[in-house]
Amino acid sequence: MSGIVGLISKKDCKETLFYATDYHSHLGTEYGGIAIFDGKKITKKIHSIAKAQFKSRFYEDIDFMQMHGNAGLGVISDRDTQPLIMRLKFGEYAICGTGYIDNQIDIARKMIREGLVLSEAYDDRVNQIELVAHLINKGKDLIDGIEYMFNNIQGSMSLLLLGKEGIYAVRDKYGRTPLVLATKNSEKIVVSETCSFKNLGFKTEKFLGPGEILLLTENRIRQIRKPTNDLRLCTFLFVYTGFPASEYEGKNVEEFREESGRLIARKDDVDVDMVAGIADSGTAYAHGYSYESGVPVRIPLLKYTPGWARSYVPPSQEIRNLVALMKQVTAESLIKNKRIAITEDSIVRGTQLKNYLLVKLWNAGAKEIHVRPACPALMFPCKFLFSTRTLDELFARRILKKLLGRHPDDIKPYLDPDSRQYKKMLAAMEKDLNITSLRYQRLEDMILATGLNKENLCTYCWIGQEKAGQ
């Protein structure tokens, strides 16, 4: 998932835009970009942030330091170079977005057959922001074009468009990714993460609804398209992706994680000497587990934060493995001869947990290791955000393929924690990971911890259905 920011003010917006964008750095490690409108033209700068942080890339950029204007966009991108400046038939716009278009290749091939030239198109991917711009350009006007885009993509897309008339904020048709409006005096900001504006003095005005479109100008906020009631917010935002200080639909991420840890402990029956969270996202689960069970929290695995990013975010397995190896350092005296409950946000691919973290704990002398992920086993590649793309990437699916010799024709028995097949799968996972026990959070408890209705949450990656109970 990428993080996007739109800011409009009656004064130079560059500094505030820069810091608000930087506060989305936990969402992507590929590109950082900023576009600013000075009243006459839009100027942009894009840098790779794969090997250097957003702040350092832009601090060192003389051209960026000379950019000024009262309206701008910022983005931390997990995949595409953005924002792009596109000259549509309705005018010139800087565009950035977050989401994933599952049918992007089919759309791109159709456009190319029709004679359209795409500047960033390959056999297996295109620049989704460029694709979105061309889809919007097919409309009678900008808003009709956005409707056309919504109706032709499979997946999700929230957008910000900066033009001479102001900033259009467009939340995904089903609200899978958040957009939040906040204000400070006459300044207006729209962001993915509420943590991005708290230290900048802004106050939340509203969470945009599914499909809602706002136009922000210097003097007003105008609703262009009313929201629908069909919200399908990505639950993984609470589980892992979101920053702890952020809120989604008014619900705080850290609070969710603590409550989730409580629910895990409430249904656990192991005797352990300590509970430890895999930093950073696993830490709050450990605190919740401790509050409920009375088991003390210890920190036997310490994250060396100054030089290493989040290990799930980098696009290649090689880089993810390197980050997992290097960033967690053991405190052996806390581990030796101890029975440890490990709280983890999730087990996605399982390679980092198996090959690095658990090995470190065993080598440091752990007596028992009990792993407690805060969500169910991930069974389906995500169709709505840039994440896992194949069944074989997923730890649970690889275990089932190893057990059965193929992917099962009927996955339903392996989604039921009380079934014989599920318990057999769980035993195989424990053996593969070389741990004392493994217990996943149940779907209903994960949903309960969000404080939202199950009808408003996307649970596709766990059960293959967008809404629980469909």
C-alpha positions as MATLAB code, in Angstrom:
seq = 'MSGIVGLISKKDCKETLFYATDYHSHLGTEYGGIAIFDGKKITKKIHSIAKAQFKSRFYEDIDFMQMHGNAGLGVISDRDTQPLIMRLKFGEYAICGTGYIDNQIDIARKMIREGLVLSEAYDDRVNQIELVAHLINKGKDLIDGIEYMFNNIQGSMSLLLLGKEGIYAVRDKYGRTPLVLATKNSEKIVVSETCSFKNLGFKTEKFLGPGEILLLTENRIRQIRKPTNDLRLCTFLFVYTGFPASEYEGKNVEEFREESGRLIARKDDVDVDMVAGIADSGTAYAHGYSYESGVPVRIPLLKYTPGWARSYVPPSQEIRNLVALMKQVTAESLIKNKRIAITEDSIVRGTQLKNYLLVKLWNAGAKEIHVRPACPALMFPCKFLFSTRTLDELFARRILKKLLGRHPDDIKPYLDPDSRQYKKMLAAMEKDLNITSLRYQRLEDMILATGLNKENLCTYCWIGQEKAGQ';
ca = [
       0.000    0.000    0.000;
       1.213    3.492   -0.825;
       0.627    6.546    1.344;
      -0.736    9.714   -0.276;
      -1.051   13.343    0.861;
      -2.813   16.367   -0.606;
      -2.399   19.823    0.929;
      -3.804   23.226   -0.009;
      -3.092   26.474    1.821;
      -3.023   30.229    1.402;
       0.741   30.175    1.928;
       3.689   28.087    0.775;
       2.790   24.451    1.493;
       6.119   22.750    0.755;
       7.437   22.219    4.283;
       4.169   20.906    5.736;
       3.639   18.698    2.676;
       7.161   17.309    3.021;
       6.714   16.276    6.662;
       3.204   14.892    6.169;
       4.485   12.755    3.306;
       7.441   11.530    5.348;
       5.048   10.306    8.036;
       3.840    7.710    5.488;
       7.287    6.128    5.134;
       6.147    2.899    6.824;
       3.931    2.170    3.805;
       6.428    1.910    0.957;
      10.096    1.498    0.083;
      10.189    2.070   -3.670;
       9.588    5.728   -4.555;
       8.909    9.031   -2.872;
       7.411   11.890   -4.832;
       6.131   15.445   -4.440;
       4.264   17.723   -6.863;
       3.604   21.419   -6.182;
       1.418   23.937   -8.018;
       2.741   27.525   -7.930;
      -0.339   29.114   -9.500;
       0.984   28.776  -13.041;
       2.460   25.299  -13.445;
       2.892   22.003  -11.619;
       6.418   20.837  -10.824;
       7.306   17.386   -9.491;
      10.252   15.492   -8.054;
      10.467   11.709   -7.669;
      13.259    9.768   -5.979;
      13.966    6.110   -5.372;
      13.833    5.415   -1.645;
      14.858    1.759   -1.955;
      18.273    2.424   -0.424;
      17.828    5.774    1.314;
      15.094    7.397    3.364;
      12.605    9.862    1.916;
      13.917   12.734    4.051;
      17.518   12.364    2.956;
      16.624   12.067   -0.727;
      14.706   15.339   -0.721;
      16.899   17.264    1.721;
      19.779   16.775   -0.707;
      17.778   17.849   -3.777;
      18.495   21.443   -4.795;
      15.635   21.467   -7.304;
      13.171   20.431   -4.609;
      14.402   23.153   -2.274;
      13.538   25.692   -4.964;
       9.976   24.402   -5.442;
       7.232   26.597   -3.953;
       3.460   26.837   -4.135;
       0.294   26.777   -2.082;
      -0.996   23.359   -3.177;
       0.716   20.029   -3.571;
       0.669   16.245   -3.498;
       3.047   13.855   -1.779;
       3.375   10.080   -2.013;
       5.369    7.224   -0.551;
       4.944    4.520   -3.184;
       5.174    0.768   -2.779;
       5.362    0.129   -6.522;
       4.904    2.847   -9.152;
       6.772    6.057   -9.874;
       4.391    8.832   -8.851;
       2.951   11.444   -8.776;
       2.617   11.777  -12.537;
       1.755   14.994  -14.346;
      -0.785   14.148  -17.047;
      -2.334   16.504  -19.591;
      -5.915   15.264  -19.826;
      -8.572   16.724  -22.096;
      -9.986   18.442  -18.991;
      -6.656   20.092  -18.126;
      -3.297   19.301  -16.570;
      -3.220   17.322  -13.323;
      -0.683   15.794  -10.977;
      -2.031   12.404   -9.917;
      -1.063    9.953   -7.197;
      -2.870    6.956   -5.775;
      -2.868    3.876   -3.599;
      -4.323    0.474   -4.386;
      -3.908   -2.344   -6.865;
      -5.603   -2.908  -10.228;
      -5.918   -6.656  -10.619;
      -6.868   -6.463  -14.318;
      -4.235   -3.869  -15.225;
      -2.606   -5.993  -17.943;
      -5.916   -6.662  -19.710;
      -6.767   -2.943  -19.634;
      -3.305   -1.992  -20.880;
      -3.403   -4.458  -23.779;
      -6.804   -3.160  -24.833;
      -5.529    0.428  -24.758;
      -2.475   -0.472  -26.814;
      -4.656   -2.265  -29.399;
      -6.705    0.931  -29.632;
      -3.554    2.875  -30.466;
      -2.729    4.379  -27.096;
       0.933    4.667  -26.118;
       1.853    3.753  -22.521;
       5.241    5.042  -21.388;
       5.694    2.484  -18.585;
       4.237   -0.815  -19.787;
       5.848   -4.239  -19.501;
       4.703   -7.830  -19.987;
       3.599   -8.253  -16.385;
       2.915   -4.736  -15.103;
       2.177   -1.135  -15.971;
       2.324    2.120  -14.069;
      -1.124    2.070  -12.510;
      -1.291    5.847  -12.144;
      -0.704    6.297  -15.877;
      -3.357    3.660  -16.556;
      -5.826    5.424  -14.252;
      -5.185    8.761  -15.989;
      -6.006    7.266  -19.395;
      -9.180    5.683  -18.033;
     -10.287    8.992  -16.504;
      -9.595   10.728  -19.812;
     -12.342    8.621  -21.427;
     -15.046   10.414  -19.444;
     -17.178   13.369  -20.535;
     -15.621   15.380  -17.712;
     -13.245   14.657  -14.839;
     -15.879   13.254  -12.469;
     -17.467   11.131  -15.197;
     -13.962    9.875  -15.984;
     -13.412    8.863  -12.378;
     -16.709    6.981  -12.473;
     -15.561    5.287  -15.688;
     -12.305    4.288  -13.973;
     -14.166    2.849  -10.966;
     -16.408    0.804  -13.249;
     -13.575   -0.655  -15.326;
     -10.962   -1.662  -12.775;
     -10.945   -4.826  -10.700;
      -9.195   -4.182   -7.421;
      -9.017   -0.861   -5.632;
      -7.780    2.698   -6.108;
      -7.891    5.849   -3.997;
      -6.631    8.980   -5.755;
      -5.544   12.568   -5.342;
      -5.581   14.890   -8.366;
      -4.032   18.360   -8.264;
      -5.139   20.893  -10.873;
      -5.594   24.625  -11.191;
      -9.055   24.381   -9.605;
      -7.753   22.645   -6.464;
      -7.242   19.109   -5.168;
      -9.696   16.297   -5.843;
      -9.691   13.631   -3.107;
     -11.173   10.347   -4.344;
     -11.617    7.413   -1.989;
     -11.745    3.885   -3.396;
     -15.199    2.787   -4.510;
     -15.461    0.360   -1.581;
     -13.243    2.281    0.828;
     -10.612   -0.448    0.996;
      -7.940    2.164    1.612;
      -8.576    5.183    3.856;
      -8.603    8.880    3.050;
      -8.960   11.391    5.876;
      -9.648   15.135    5.727;
      -8.123   17.421    8.362;
      -7.831   21.194    8.765;
      -5.718   23.818   10.527;
      -7.155   27.312   10.236;
      -7.542   27.761    6.456;
      -5.192   24.887    5.527;
      -6.721   21.623    4.342;
      -5.005   18.254    4.129;
      -6.112   14.820    2.907;
      -4.007   11.818    3.889;
      -3.905    8.034    4.059;
      -2.683    7.950    7.677;
      -3.953   10.199   10.467;
      -0.580    9.927   12.242;
       0.854   12.117    9.468;
      -0.785   15.371   10.565;
      -1.033   15.175   14.367;
       2.349   16.786   15.035;
       1.637   19.384   12.346;
      -1.330   20.857   14.208;
      -4.207   19.574   12.042;
      -7.452   18.177   13.413;
      -9.529   15.454   11.815;
     -12.663   16.691   10.062;
     -13.940   13.476    8.502;
     -13.081   10.065    7.127;
     -14.115   10.060    3.485;
     -16.693    7.395    2.715;
     -16.555    4.739    0.000;
     -16.430    6.368   -3.436;
     -16.675    9.870   -1.988;
     -15.071   12.733   -3.916;
     -14.151   16.102   -2.383;
     -12.737   19.189   -4.091;
     -10.433   21.226   -1.851;
      -9.756   24.860   -2.719;
      -8.149   27.686   -0.772;
     -11.524   28.873    0.465;
     -13.806   25.861    0.700;
     -14.381   22.111    0.752;
     -16.934   20.937   -1.775;
     -18.453   17.470   -1.904;
     -18.586   16.335   -5.537;
     -19.749   12.751   -5.057;
     -21.568   11.438   -2.009;
     -20.277    8.261   -0.355;
     -22.043    4.918   -0.547;
     -22.711    2.689    2.453;
     -20.728   -0.243    1.007;
     -17.532   -0.039    3.071;
     -14.981   -2.878    2.744;
     -11.986   -1.551    4.666;
      -8.821   -3.662    4.525;
      -8.547   -5.379    7.923;
      -4.804   -5.924    7.440;
      -4.379   -2.185    8.028;
      -5.146   -2.848   11.682;
      -3.179   -6.090   11.838;
       0.099   -4.891   10.316;
       0.154   -2.145    7.708;
      -1.020    0.869    9.692;
       1.086    2.970   12.042;
       0.008    2.508   15.699;
      -0.941    6.185   16.143;
      -3.295    6.136   13.140;
      -7.056    5.690   13.108;
      -9.303    4.078   10.531;
     -13.001    4.924   10.635;
     -12.231    6.448   14.053;
     -10.696    3.244   15.456;
      -7.088    3.420   16.709;
      -4.561    0.842   15.467;
      -2.649    0.460   18.756;
      -5.912   -0.035   20.633;
      -6.909   -2.778   18.185;
      -3.595   -4.560   18.687;
      -3.780   -4.463   22.465;
      -7.359   -5.746   22.427;
      -6.390   -8.448   19.951;
      -3.584   -9.549   22.290;
      -6.085   -9.774   25.135;
      -8.341  -12.007   23.048;
      -5.426  -14.269   22.120;
      -4.494  -14.692   25.791;
      -8.098  -15.287   26.820;
      -8.222  -18.440   24.688;
      -4.660  -19.607   25.340;
      -3.767  -22.347   27.835;
       0.039  -22.580   27.725;
       2.311  -22.002   30.710;
       5.061  -19.583   29.721;
       7.651  -17.457   31.495;
       7.234  -14.431   29.252;
       5.434  -13.000   26.253;
       7.417  -11.162   23.605;
       6.245   -9.306   20.516;
       8.133   -9.307   17.228;
       8.899   -5.592   16.860;
       7.440   -3.328   15.840;
       3.908   -4.419   15.003;
       3.911   -7.457   17.302;
       4.761   -5.461   20.435;
       1.267   -4.163   21.214;
      -0.156   -7.681   20.915;
       2.300   -8.798   23.599;
       1.173   -5.997   25.918;
      -2.454   -6.977   25.444;
      -1.602  -10.631   26.047;
       0.215   -9.644   29.245;
      -2.629   -7.421   30.517;
      -5.060  -10.304   30.143;
      -2.894  -13.216   31.335;
      -0.571  -11.639   33.860;
       2.430  -13.090   32.022;
       5.268  -10.517   32.012;
       6.347   -8.822   28.812;
      10.052   -9.113   28.008;
      12.033   -8.014   24.960;
      14.419  -10.837   24.033;
      14.518   -9.761   20.387;
      15.502   -6.125   20.004;
      14.994   -4.289   16.761;
      17.896   -2.198   15.547;
      15.799    0.600   14.072;
      18.330    3.206   12.862;
      19.270    1.395    9.686;
      16.605   -1.173    8.795;
      13.124   -0.774    7.353;
      10.036   -2.973    7.715;
      10.835   -6.470    6.439;
       7.415   -7.144    4.839;
       7.445   -4.029    2.637;
      10.480   -4.532    0.288;
       9.454   -6.073   -3.048;
      12.045   -8.872   -3.301;
      12.399  -11.900   -1.041;
      16.168  -11.460   -1.011;
      15.906   -7.976    0.505;
      13.180   -9.079    2.953;
      15.455  -11.884    4.154;
      18.390   -9.523    4.615;
      16.325   -7.074    6.654;
      14.920   -9.910    8.798;
      18.418  -11.232    9.502;
      20.039   -7.928   10.338;
      17.426   -5.895   12.201;
      16.556   -8.231   15.122;
      19.270   -8.748   17.758;
      18.936  -11.224   20.652;
      19.415  -10.588   24.368;
      20.568  -14.125   25.253;
      20.300  -13.806   29.026;
      16.562  -13.156   28.730;
      16.032  -16.192   26.514;
      18.085  -19.045   28.029;
      15.904  -21.835   29.489;
      12.749  -19.724   29.119;
       9.324  -20.737   27.821;
       8.335  -17.931   25.472;
       5.031  -16.922   23.874;
       5.737  -14.948   20.709;
       3.070  -12.550   19.440;
       3.331  -11.740   15.754;
       1.025   -9.685   13.554;
       0.769  -12.440   10.936;
       2.585  -15.217    9.133;
       2.518  -14.325    5.456;
       5.345  -16.121    3.689;
       6.838  -17.581    6.867;
      10.423  -17.492    5.605;
      11.668  -14.742    7.918;
      10.064  -16.265   11.005;
      11.318  -19.773   10.243;
      14.805  -19.067    8.930;
      15.849  -16.150   11.102;
      13.804  -15.160   14.156;
      13.025  -18.626   15.514;
      16.537  -19.859   14.811;
      17.932  -16.942   16.818;
      15.692  -17.800   19.791;
      16.604  -21.494   19.759;
      20.303  -20.700   19.397;
      20.041  -18.380   22.401;
      18.760  -21.286   24.529;
      14.945  -20.963   24.521;
      13.246  -23.910   26.253;
       9.870  -23.603   24.482;
       8.540  -21.303   21.759;
       4.793  -20.779   21.331;
       3.840  -18.605   18.336;
       0.606  -16.595   18.453;
      -0.224  -14.678   15.236;
      -2.851  -11.949   15.613;
      -4.860  -12.986   12.555;
      -5.947  -16.259   10.929;
      -3.771  -18.106    8.429;
      -3.507  -16.143    5.175;
      -4.992  -18.330    2.446;
      -5.598  -16.080   -0.570;
      -3.343  -13.602   -2.406;
      -4.661  -10.058   -2.096;
      -6.541   -8.735   -5.154;
      -6.897   -5.212   -3.831;
      -3.466   -4.037   -2.644;
       0.096   -4.620   -3.825;
       1.005   -7.609   -1.668;
       1.177  -11.353   -2.243;
       0.294  -12.401   -5.771;
       0.401  -16.236   -5.833;
      -0.766  -19.140   -3.667;
       2.770  -20.500   -3.403;
       3.930  -17.312   -1.674;
       1.673  -18.027    1.298;
       3.006  -20.140    4.152;
      -0.324  -21.889    4.811;
      -0.770  -22.799    1.156;
       2.756  -24.180    0.879;
       2.134  -26.374    3.919;
      -1.094  -27.697    2.416;
       0.617  -28.373   -0.903;
       3.342  -30.286    0.949;
       0.724  -32.256    2.903;
      -1.519  -33.099   -0.061;
       0.917  -32.952   -2.974;
      -1.177  -30.163   -4.533;
      -3.349  -27.223   -3.572;
      -6.652  -28.535   -2.158;
      -9.742  -28.420   -4.355;
     -11.883  -27.482   -1.340;
     -10.211  -25.029    1.029;
     -13.175  -24.631    3.400;
     -12.221  -27.371    5.912;
      -8.836  -25.682    6.375;
     -10.516  -22.387    7.299;
     -12.408  -23.918   10.227;
     -10.240  -23.981   13.408;
     -12.409  -26.789   14.839;
     -12.102  -29.148   11.860;
      -9.923  -32.251   11.715;
      -8.249  -30.975    8.540;
      -7.356  -27.652   10.124;
      -5.752  -29.344   13.125;
      -3.717  -31.573   10.817;
      -2.549  -28.476    8.925;
      -1.636  -26.754   12.184;
       0.472  -29.726   13.309;
       2.323  -29.661    9.987;
       2.981  -25.924   10.428;
       4.403  -26.483   13.913;
       6.732  -29.143   12.548;
       7.831  -27.002    9.626;
       8.555  -23.995   11.841;
      10.163  -26.188   14.514;
       8.164  -24.650   17.376;
       6.446  -25.979   20.482;
       2.980  -24.771   19.476;
       1.134  -22.504   17.034;
      -2.282  -20.938   17.584;
      -3.788  -18.449   15.158;
      -6.212  -15.725   16.169;
      -9.750  -16.650   15.162;
     -11.475  -14.582   12.483;
     -14.345  -13.550   14.743;
     -11.952  -12.335   17.447;
      -9.866  -10.344   14.983;
     -13.030   -8.647   13.719;
     -14.235   -8.032   17.275;
     -10.973   -6.247   18.150;
     -11.459   -3.707   15.342;
     -14.672   -2.392   16.882;
     -16.215   -2.299   13.400;
     -19.028   -4.356   11.915;
     -17.900   -7.406    9.964;
     -19.892   -6.143    6.969;
     -17.544   -3.135    6.766;
     -14.278   -5.102    6.668;
     -12.528   -6.890    3.815;
     -11.413  -10.367    4.923;
     -10.606  -11.765    1.484;
      -7.009  -12.824    2.215;
      -8.204  -15.116    5.028;
     -11.434  -16.644    3.727;
     -11.592  -15.844    0.006;
     -14.641  -13.621    0.523;
     -14.593   -9.859    0.800;
     -16.975   -9.888    3.744;
     -17.131  -12.428    6.558;
     -20.388  -14.383    6.524;
     -21.123  -13.912    2.809;
];
